[in-house]
Every structure is written in structure tokens, then in C-alpha cells.
């Protein structure tokens, strides 16, 4: 689920597509996760 100020976006039946990681040793790491969803529902908040 992604919450935005004026709406919510709900994804279902998701599968991992890719995971990437970037960072230095002994430092914080940034991760990028890509998923594929078979259904998307958008509702007002």
C-alpha cells in the first residue's frame, strides 16, 4: 500500500522482480525493490 495525502494505492498479488543495493562498507545502504502486481486499486483517503 502506498499512502498519499489525498488517496491510497493498494497493490495485490505482488511478486519480486528485482532487488538492487548500493552503498559503502560500514555505511548506510540504499535498496531499490521492483515488484510486479497483478491488481491495483486506488481509493480516496
C-alpha positions in Angstrom: 0.0 0.0 0.0 1.2 3.5 -0.8 -0.4 6.3 1.1 -0.6 9.7 -0.5 -2.2 12.9 1.0 -5.4 12.5 -1.0 -5.6 8.8 -1.8 -4.3 5.3 -1.1 -3.0 3.0 -3.8 -3.2 -0.8 -2.9 -1.4 -3.4 -4.9 -2.2 -7.1 -4.7 -0.7 -10.4 -5.9 2.8 -9.0 -6.0 6.0 -10.8 -6.9 9.6 -9.6 -6.6 11.1 -8.6 -9.9 14.4 -7.2 -8.9 16.4 -6.1 -5.8 19.3 -3.7 -6.1 21.6 -2.5 -3.3 24.1 0.4 -3.3 26.4 1.6 -0.5 29.8 1.7 1.0 31.2 -0.7 3.6 30.2 0.3 7.2 27.8 2.9 5.8 24.0 3.1 5.2 22.8 1.2 2.2 20.1 2.3 -0.3 17.9 -0.5 -1.6 15.7 -0.4 -4.7 13.0 -3.1 -4.9 11.0 -3.7 -8.0 7.7 -5.6 -7.8 5.1 -6.7 -10.3 1.4 -6.5 -9.2 -1.5 -8.1 -10.9 -4.0 -5.7 -9.4 -4.0 -2.0 -8.5 -6.8 -0.3 -6.5 -6.9 3.5 -5.9 -9.1 4.9 -3.1 -9.7 8.4 -1.7 -8.2 8.9 1.8 
